[in-house]
């Protein structure tokens, strides 16, 4: 396993035990970077108007379309580390 993958998995674990709940914007960034790193570009239709949370998640993920997996992992690790107090 690569060093980056180890750091990413550690950051995923750390994200569940941050000292404070991150803002919704940070949570959406974490979600999008995680999905980009693990699944690649967003696919499928944008959720409907009544699914506000689903739309926000989809939009956040779509905003980083084209970002490479390693880059997404690196940004995820940096974002989680910036949230630690």
N, C-alpha and C positions, 0 to 999 in steps of 0.2 A: 504494500500500500504506500502510495506517495506521501510525502510530508504534508503537502497541501491538503490531501484528503483527510489525514489525521487531524490537522488543525481545524478543518471544516466540521468534522464529526464532533470534536471537542467543543467548538463554538455552538453547534446545535444543542448539545447537552447543556452548555452554559446559558443559553438563551432561555431555558426553562426555569432557571434559578437566579435571574437578575434581581438585584436589591429592590428595584422599583419597576412597576409596569411601564414599559415604554409608551410614548405617545402613539396615537393611531397611525400617524404618518410613518413613524419608525417601524411599527408592526407591519404595515403594508410593504415597506421596503424589504424587511426581513423575509416576508412571505414571497415576494416576487423574486428576490435573489435566491432563496432556497429552491423554488420551483424551477428557475432558470438553470441552476447548477445541477439539479437532479433529473429534470425532464427535458430541458431545452426550451425552444420557443413555444409560446402559447399557441394552442390550437382550438378549434371549435368556435361556436358562436358566442358572442357577448351575452351574458345573462340579461333577462328582461328587466323592465323598469321597476317591477315590484321587488326584485332581489337586489337591494341596495348594497349589501355586503359583498355578494357575489360579483356585482359590477365593479366595485372598488378594487377587489382583488384581481379581477381580470384586467382592468385598466392599468394597475400597477405592474402586473406581469408583462402586459403588452408594451408598456413604455420602455422596457429594457430588451425588447426583441432584438436578436442578433448578437447579444452579448455572449461571449464564449463561456463554457462551463468553468474553466479555471479562473477566469476573471470574476465571474459571479461568486465563486467560492471565496476568492480573496476579498472581495467587497463585503461579503457576508461576515467573514471573520473579523474584518476591521470594524464593521458596524456593531457587532456584538461586543467587541472589546471596548468600543467607545461608550457603551452603555453601562459598563461596570464602574462602580463608584470606588 
